[in-house]
Amino acid sequence: MSPDVDNKQAEHADAEARGAELREELAITDERRAEEEEAKAEQEVADAVKEESKKERKRREAEERRKAAAAEAEEARRAAQAEADEARRRGQAQPGAARTEPFGSAPSAAAVEGPERPELHVAAAFAGAFLLARILKKIAE
């Protein structure tokens, strides 16, 4: 064989070897890219789980705040009811006691029961608005 043919065959073999090296590098790059995508997907899953647990914790805290606010409101209702009962008991005329107001005059403020006194309505509305504001503030936190 001639040196030209041998040279061409050697160049062809070198080109084939270089092509094989490039294909190997491409396969390695593809494998690395797939590993990176898998790692990225795993990280996204971990982030999603973390975010979900954070939302669940916030939901539990909000539920606890709601229960605490409801308990506080119930306690306030009981206290207000007890206070109203006490005021009614104090405001009732004692058995056998004579009325001191002249006939036809308006009864004194102490003799009037709670629901007929507008200042109690205003106070109750203020207390209710205050409790509602505190509840909403706790929920918003």
MARBA-3410 file (N, C-alpha, C, O; in Angstrom, 1 decimal):
141
0.8,-1.2,0.0,0.0,0.0,0.0,0.9,1.2,0.0,2.0,1.3,0.4 ~ 0.2,2.2,-0.5,1.0,3.5,-0.6,0.8,4.3,0.6,-0.1,4.1,1.4 ~ 1.8,5.2,0.8,1.8,6.0,2.0,0.5,6.9,2.1,0.1,7.2,3.2 ~ 0.0,7.3,0.9,-1.2,8.1,0.9,-2.4,7.3,1.5,-3.2,7.9,2.3 ~ -2.5,6.1,1.1,-3.6,5.3,1.6,-3.5,5.0,3.1,-4.5,5.1,3.8
-2.3,4.7,3.5,-2.0,4.5,4.9,-2.3,5.8,5.7,-2.9,5.7,6.8 ~ -1.9,6.9,5.2,-2.1,8.2,5.8,-3.6,8.5,6.0,-4.1,8.9,7.0 ~ -4.4,8.2,4.9,-5.8,8.4,4.9,-6.5,7.5,5.9,-7.4,7.9,6.6 ~ -6.0,6.3,5.9,-6.6,5.3,6.9,-6.3,5.7,8.3,-7.2,5.6,9.2 ~ -5.1,6.2,8.6,-4.8,6.7,9.9,-5.6,7.9,10.3,-6.1,8.0,11.4
-5.8,8.8,9.3,-6.6,10.0,9.6,-8.0,9.6,9.9,-8.7,10.2,10.7 ~ -8.5,8.6,9.1,-9.9,8.1,9.3,-10.0,7.5,10.7,-11.0,7.7,11.4 ~ -9.0,6.7,11.1,-9.1,6.1,12.4,-9.0,7.1,13.5,-9.7,7.0,14.5 ~ -8.2,8.2,13.3,-8.1,9.3,14.3,-9.5,10.0,14.4,-9.9,10.3,15.5 ~ -10.1,10.2,13.2,-11.4,10.9,13.2,-12.5,10.1,13.9,-13.3,10.6,14.6
-12.4,8.8,13.6,-13.4,7.9,14.3,-13.1,7.9,15.8,-14.1,7.9,16.6 ~ -11.9,7.9,16.2,-11.6,7.9,17.7,-12.0,9.2,18.3,-12.6,9.2,19.4 ~ -11.8,10.3,17.6,-12.2,11.6,18.1,-13.7,11.7,18.2,-14.3,12.2,19.1 ~ -14.4,11.1,17.2,-15.9,11.1,17.2,-16.4,10.3,18.4,-17.4,10.6,19.1 ~ -15.7,9.1,18.7,-16.1,8.3,19.8,-15.9,9.1,21.1,-16.7,9.0,22.0
-14.8,9.8,21.2,-14.5,10.6,22.4,-15.6,11.7,22.6,-16.0,11.9,23.7 ~ -16.0,12.3,21.5,-17.0,13.4,21.6,-18.3,12.8,22.0,-19.0,13.4,22.8 ~ -18.7,11.6,21.4,-19.9,10.9,21.8,-19.9,10.6,23.3,-20.9,10.7,24.0 ~ -18.7,10.1,23.8,-18.6,9.8,25.2,-18.7,11.0,26.1,-19.4,11.0,27.1 ~ -18.1,12.1,25.7,-18.2,13.4,26.4,-19.7,13.9,26.4,-20.2,14.4,27.4
-20.3,13.7,25.3,-21.7,14.1,25.2,-22.6,13.2,26.1,-23.5,13.8,26.8 ~ -22.3,11.9,26.2,-23.1,11.1,27.1,-22.8,11.4,28.5,-23.8,11.4,29.3 ~ -21.6,11.8,28.9,-21.3,12.2,30.2,-22.0,13.5,30.6,-22.5,13.6,31.7 ~ -22.0,14.4,29.6,-22.7,15.7,29.8,-24.2,15.5,30.0,-24.8,16.1,30.9 ~ -24.8,14.6,29.2,-26.2,14.3,29.3,-26.5,13.7,30.7,-27.5,14.0,31.3
-25.6,12.8,31.1,-25.8,12.1,32.4,-25.7,13.1,33.5,-26.6,13.1,34.4 ~ -24.8,14.0,33.5,-24.6,15.1,34.5,-25.8,16.0,34.5,-26.3,16.4,35.5 ~ -26.3,16.4,33.3,-27.5,17.2,33.2,-28.7,16.5,33.8,-29.5,17.2,34.5 ~ -28.9,15.2,33.5,-30.0,14.5,34.1,-29.9,14.4,35.6,-30.9,14.6,36.3 ~ -28.7,14.2,36.1,-28.5,14.2,37.6,-28.8,15.6,38.2,-29.4,15.7,39.3
-28.4,16.7,37.5,-28.7,18.0,38.0,-30.2,18.3,38.0,-30.7,18.9,39.0 ~ -30.9,17.8,37.0,-32.3,18.0,36.9,-33.0,17.2,38.0,-34.0,17.7,38.6 ~ -32.5,16.0,38.3,-33.1,15.2,39.3,-32.9,15.8,40.7,-33.8,15.9,41.5 ~ -31.7,16.4,40.9,-31.4,17.0,42.2,-32.3,18.3,42.3,-32.7,18.6,43.4 ~ -32.5,19.0,41.2,-33.3,20.2,41.3,-34.8,19.8,41.6,-35.4,20.5,42.4
-35.2,18.7,41.0,-36.6,18.2,41.3,-36.7,17.8,42.7,-37.7,18.1,43.4 ~ -35.7,17.1,43.3,-35.7,16.7,44.7,-35.7,17.9,45.6,-36.4,17.9,46.6 ~ -35.0,19.0,45.2,-34.9,20.2,46.0,-36.3,20.9,46.0,-36.7,21.4,47.0 ~ -36.9,20.9,44.8,-38.3,21.5,44.7,-39.3,20.7,45.6,-40.1,21.3,46.2 ~ -39.2,19.4,45.6,-40.0,18.6,46.5,-39.8,18.9,47.9,-40.7,19.1,48.7
-38.5,19.0,48.3,-38.2,19.3,49.7,-38.7,20.7,50.1,-39.2,20.9,51.2 ~ -38.6,21.7,49.2,-39.1,23.0,49.4,-40.6,23.0,49.5,-41.1,23.7,50.4 ~ -41.2,22.3,48.7,-42.7,22.2,48.8,-43.2,21.6,50.1,-44.1,22.0,50.7 ~ -42.5,20.5,50.5,-42.8,19.9,51.8,-42.6,20.9,52.9,-43.4,21.0,53.9 ~ -41.5,21.6,52.9,-41.2,22.6,53.9,-42.2,23.7,53.9,-42.7,24.1,55.0
-42.6,24.2,52.7,-43.7,25.3,52.6,-45.0,24.7,53.2,-45.7,25.5,53.8 ~ -45.3,23.5,52.8,-46.6,22.9,53.3,-46.6,22.8,54.8,-47.6,23.1,55.5 ~ -45.5,22.4,55.4,-45.4,22.3,56.9,-45.5,23.7,57.5,-46.1,23.8,58.6 ~ -44.9,24.7,56.9,-45.0,26.0,57.4,-46.5,26.5,57.3,-46.9,27.1,58.3 ~ -47.2,26.2,56.2,-48.6,26.6,56.2,-49.4,25.9,57.2,-50.3,26.4,57.8
-49.1,24.6,57.4,-49.8,23.8,58.4,-49.6,24.4,59.8,-50.5,24.4,60.6 ~ -48.4,24.7,60.1,-48.0,25.3,61.4,-48.8,26.6,61.6,-49.4,26.9,62.6 ~ -48.8,27.5,60.5,-49.6,28.7,60.6,-51.1,28.5,60.8,-51.7,29.2,61.6 ~ -51.6,27.4,60.1,-53.0,27.1,60.3,-53.3,26.7,61.7,-54.3,27.1,62.3 ~ -52.4,25.8,62.3,-52.6,25.4,63.6,-52.5,26.5,64.6,-53.4,26.6,65.5
-51.6,27.5,64.4,-51.5,28.6,65.3,-52.7,29.5,65.2,-53.2,30.0,66.2 ~ -53.2,29.7,64.0,-54.5,30.5,63.8,-55.6,29.8,64.5,-56.5,30.5,65.1 ~ -55.7,28.5,64.4,-56.8,27.7,65.0,-56.7,27.9,66.6,-57.7,28.0,67.2 ~ -55.4,27.8,67.1,-55.2,28.0,68.5,-55.6,29.4,68.9,-56.2,29.6,70.0 ~ -55.2,30.4,68.1,-55.6,31.8,68.5,-57.1,32.0,68.4,-57.7,32.7,69.2
-57.8,31.3,67.4,-59.2,31.4,67.3,-59.9,30.8,68.6,-60.8,31.3,69.1 ~ -59.4,29.6,69.0,-59.9,29.0,70.2,-59.7,29.8,71.4,-60.6,29.9,72.3 ~ -58.5,30.4,71.5,-58.2,31.2,72.7,-59.2,32.5,72.7,-59.7,32.9,73.7 ~ -59.4,33.1,71.5,-60.2,34.2,71.4,-61.7,33.8,71.7,-62.4,34.6,72.4 ~ -62.1,32.7,71.3,-63.5,32.2,71.6,-63.6,32.0,73.1,-64.6,32.3,73.7
-62.6,31.4,73.7,-62.6,31.1,75.2,-62.7,32.5,75.9,-63.4,32.6,76.9 ~ -61.9,33.4,75.4,-61.8,34.7,76.1,-63.2,35.4,75.9,-63.7,36.0,76.9 ~ -63.8,35.3,74.8,-65.1,35.9,74.5,-66.2,35.2,75.4,-67.0,35.9,76.0 ~ -66.1,33.9,75.5,-67.0,33.2,76.4,-66.9,33.6,77.8,-67.8,33.8,78.6 ~ -65.6,33.8,78.3,-65.4,34.2,79.6,-65.9,35.6,79.8,-66.5,35.9,80.9
-65.7,36.5,78.9,-66.2,37.9,79.0,-67.7,37.9,79.0,-68.3,38.6,79.8 ~ -68.4,37.0,78.2,-69.8,36.9,78.3,-70.3,36.4,79.6,-71.3,37.0,80.2 ~ -69.6,35.4,80.2,-70.0,34.9,81.5,-69.8,36.0,82.6,-70.7,36.2,83.4 ~ -68.7,36.8,82.5,-68.5,37.8,83.4,-69.5,38.9,83.3,-70.0,39.4,84.3 ~ -69.9,39.3,82.1,-70.9,40.3,81.8,-72.3,39.8,82.3,-73.0,40.6,82.9
-72.6,38.6,82.1,-73.8,38.0,82.6,-73.9,38.0,84.1,-74.9,38.4,84.7 ~ -72.8,37.6,84.7,-72.7,37.6,86.2,-72.9,39.0,86.7,-73.6,39.3,87.7 ~ -72.2,40.0,86.1,-72.3,41.4,86.5,-73.7,41.9,86.3,-74.2,42.6,87.1 ~ -74.4,41.5,85.2,-75.7,42.0,84.9,-76.7,41.3,86.0,-77.6,42.0,86.5 ~ -76.5,40.1,86.3,-77.3,39.4,87.3,-77.1,40.1,88.7,-78.1,40.4,89.4
-75.9,40.4,89.0,-75.6,41.1,90.3,-76.2,42.5,90.3,-76.8,42.9,91.3 ~ -76.2,43.2,89.2,-76.8,44.5,89.1,-78.3,44.4,89.2,-78.9,45.2,89.9 ~ -78.9,43.4,88.6,-80.3,43.2,88.7,-80.7,42.9,90.2,-81.7,43.4,90.7 ~ -79.9,42.0,90.8,-80.2,41.7,92.2,-80.1,42.9,93.1,-80.9,43.1,94.0 ~ -79.1,43.8,92.9,-78.9,45.0,93.7,-80.0,46.0,93.4,-80.4,46.7,94.3
-80.5,46.0,92.1,-81.5,47.0,91.7,-82.9,46.6,92.1,-83.7,47.5,92.1 ~ -83.1,45.4,92.4,-84.5,45.0,92.8,-84.9,45.5,94.2,-84.0,45.6,95.1 ~ -86.1,45.9,94.3,-86.6,46.4,95.6,-86.6,45.2,96.6,-86.9,44.1,96.2 ~ -86.2,45.5,97.8,-86.3,44.5,98.8,-87.7,44.2,99.2,-88.5,45.1,99.2 ~ -88.0,43.0,99.5,-89.4,42.7,99.9,-89.8,43.5,101.1,-89.1,43.5,102.1
-91.0,44.0,101.0,-91.5,44.8,102.2,-91.0,46.2,102.2,-91.5,47.0,103.0 ~ -90.1,46.6,101.4,-89.6,48.0,101.4,-90.5,48.9,100.6,-91.0,48.4,99.5 ~ -90.8,50.0,101.0,-91.7,51.0,100.4,-90.9,51.7,99.3,-89.7,52.1,99.5 ~ -91.6,52.1,98.2,-91.0,52.9,97.2,-90.9,54.3,97.7,-91.8,54.8,98.3 ~ -89.8,55.0,97.4,-89.6,56.3,97.9,-90.0,57.4,96.8,-90.1,58.6,97.1
-90.1,57.0,95.5,-90.5,57.9,94.5,-92.0,58.2,94.6,-92.8,57.3,94.9 ~ -92.3,59.4,94.3,-93.8,59.8,94.3,-94.5,59.1,93.2,-93.8,58.7,92.1 ~ -95.7,58.8,93.3,-96.5,58.1,92.3,-96.5,58.9,91.0,-96.7,60.2,91.0 ~ -96.2,58.3,89.9,-96.2,58.9,88.6,-94.9,59.5,88.2,-94.7,59.9,87.0 ~ -93.9,59.5,89.1,-92.6,60.0,88.7,-91.8,58.8,88.0,-92.1,57.6,88.2
-90.7,59.2,87.4,-89.9,58.1,86.7,-89.1,57.4,87.8,-88.6,58.0,88.7 ~ -88.9,56.1,87.6,-88.1,55.4,88.6,-86.6,55.8,88.5,-86.2,56.3,87.5 ~ -85.9,55.6,89.6,-84.5,56.0,89.7,-83.7,55.1,88.7,-84.2,54.0,88.3 ~ -82.5,55.5,88.4,-81.7,54.7,87.5,-81.3,53.4,88.1,-81.1,52.4,87.4 ~ -81.2,53.3,89.4,-80.8,52.1,90.1,-82.0,51.1,90.0,-81.8,49.9,90.0
-83.2,51.6,89.9,-84.4,50.7,89.9,-84.6,50.1,88.5,-85.3,49.1,88.3 ~ -84.1,50.8,87.5,-84.3,50.3,86.1,-83.3,49.2,85.8,-82.1,49.3,86.1 ~ -83.8,48.1,85.2,-83.0,47.0,84.9,-82.1,47.3,83.7,-82.3,48.2,82.9 ~ -81.0,46.5,83.6,-79.9,46.8,82.6,-80.4,47.0,81.1,-80.0,47.9,80.5 ~ -81.2,46.1,80.6,-81.5,46.2,79.2,-82.2,47.5,78.8,-82.2,47.9,77.6
-82.9,48.2,79.8,-83.6,49.4,79.4,-82.7,50.7,79.5,-83.1,51.8,79.2 ~ -81.4,50.5,79.9,-80.5,51.6,80.1,-79.6,51.7,78.8,-78.8,50.8,78.6 ~ -79.7,52.8,78.1,-79.0,52.9,76.8,-77.5,52.9,77.0,-76.7,52.5,76.1 ~ -77.0,53.4,78.2,-75.5,53.5,78.4,-74.9,52.1,78.5,-73.8,51.9,78.1 ~ -75.7,51.1,78.9,-75.3,49.8,79.0,-75.1,49.2,77.6,-74.2,48.4,77.3
-76.1,49.6,76.7,-76.0,49.2,75.3,-74.7,49.7,74.7,-74.0,49.0,73.9 ~ -74.4,51.0,74.9,-73.2,51.6,74.4,-72.0,50.9,74.9,-71.1,50.6,74.1 ~ -72.0,50.6,76.2,-70.8,50.0,76.8,-70.6,48.6,76.2,-69.5,48.1,75.9 ~ -71.8,47.8,76.1,-71.7,46.5,75.5,-71.2,46.5,74.1,-70.4,45.7,73.6 ~ -71.7,47.5,73.3,-71.2,47.6,71.9,-69.7,47.9,71.8,-69.0,47.4,71.0
-69.3,48.8,72.7,-67.9,49.1,72.8,-67.0,47.9,73.1,-66.0,47.6,72.5 ~ -67.5,47.2,74.1,-66.7,46.0,74.6,-66.7,44.9,73.5,-65.7,44.3,73.2 ~ -67.8,44.8,72.8,-67.9,43.8,71.7,-67.0,44.2,70.5,-66.3,43.4,70.0 ~ -67.0,45.5,70.2,-66.1,46.0,69.1,-64.6,45.8,69.5,-63.8,45.5,68.7 ~ -64.3,46.1,70.8,-62.9,45.9,71.3,-62.5,44.4,71.2,-61.4,44.1,70.7
-63.4,43.5,71.6,-63.1,42.1,71.5,-62.9,41.6,70.1,-62.0,40.9,69.7 ~ -63.8,42.1,69.2,-63.7,41.8,67.8,-62.4,42.3,67.2,-61.7,41.6,66.4 ~ -62.0,43.5,67.6,-60.7,44.0,67.1,-59.5,43.2,67.5,-58.6,42.9,66.8 ~ -59.6,42.8,68.8,-58.5,41.9,69.3,-58.4,40.6,68.6,-57.4,40.1,68.3 ~ -59.6,40.0,68.3,-59.7,38.7,67.6,-59.1,38.9,66.2,-58.3,38.0,65.8
-59.6,39.9,65.5,-59.1,40.1,64.2,-57.6,40.4,64.1,-56.9,39.9,63.2 ~ -57.1,41.1,65.1,-55.6,41.4,65.2,-54.9,40.1,65.4,-53.8,39.9,64.8 ~ -55.4,39.2,66.2,-54.7,37.9,66.5,-54.7,37.0,65.2,-53.8,36.3,64.9 ~ -55.8,37.1,64.5,-56.0,36.3,63.3,-55.0,36.8,62.2,-54.4,36.0,61.5 ~ -54.9,38.1,62.2,-54.0,38.7,61.1,-52.5,38.5,61.4,-51.7,38.6,60.4
-52.2,38.2,62.6,-50.7,38.0,62.9,-50.2,36.7,62.3,-49.0,36.4,62.4
END
